[in-house]
Amino acid sequence: MLVTLQNTTKKLCVIGDPVLHSRSPLLQNAMISEFGLDYIYLCQHVPRGESAQWLACAKYSGYAGFNATMPHKEALMPLMDELDDLARLCGAVNTVCIREGRTIGYNTDGGGFLRALDDLGVIPAGKQVMLLGSGGAAKAVAAALVGAGAAITVCNRTIAKAEALGAMAPHRMTPADFRSETLRAVAARSQLLINCTSLGMEGAAAQFKDLSFLEALPQGAAVCDAIYAPAETLLLRRARELGHPTMNGMGMLLHQAILALEHFTGQCLDRERAKAAAMATLERV
Ligand code: NAP
């Protein structure tokens, strides 16, 4: 990967605390190089509670924009001059463009998920969706799915969080608990299942104790996991064995990055070329 620096090169970065684990610099610089864009993408540690100081610094030092990860996504919300609909709906900003001193906040996670779903050939409009989880990923995916015309049942271990998420669009979202019998009943009337909990994630996270809800899911219903490490979670393996189309979180990760770069540059990118460049870089590390 070669990013050529010139006096005109515009700066982008990811901020977070911690941030060194972020794959955004790898993905973004691979795409910048692929399309010969006059940008460079860096990694910037910004301590919790210092989003406003960073924003002043980014404007002063001429950044064209940045991505935000934990713990800045919510803190940036009141600091934006403009917000896109998805950021407003899910209450979190992961992409900030700085244009002539004005800040525009976007959330590309949900849009990235919709593009990944499109790659799988699934159209969410009119579908009954079973969404597991009510954290940051679930909020972004739910906001995008509601916008795309789906009806969602949100199942979460902490029911109060599912209720709070459901309040985002009460006509389109129904909260539910996470008991096995509830999950089976919801699955039986769903045409698409999405896991946005951390269950099954590589590392210390817990696993699903009971996957019997997959057996209740109608034939042909797609099963998606926001998790991309491991590439195939237990949930996805069991769903594949039962004959369901499956998708892991890699498409969402790649597409949210492509969407962010499109916002930064104001250009539509060739998605297949962008995905291939980003994937090739990830495979090399
Ligand atoms: P988060 O805000 O911490 O939310 C975690 C969710 O998992 C909550 O709904 C939580 O339920 C649930 N959960 C955790 N442990 C559980 C357990 N033992 N039993 C049942 N539910 C449990 O995390 P997040 O940022 O939304 O991330 C969720 C997953 O999505 C992670 O695996 C992350 O890697 C993935 N992700 C992927 C992408 C992508 O681009 N592919 C982007 C973002 C996130 P409670 O509310 O009850 O605590």
Residues whose N, C-alpha, C, O or C-beta is under 5 A from the ligand:
A	BS01	NAP	G133 S134 G135 G136 A137 A138 N156 R157 T158 K161 C196 T197 S198 M201 A206 A226 I227 G249 M250 M252 L253
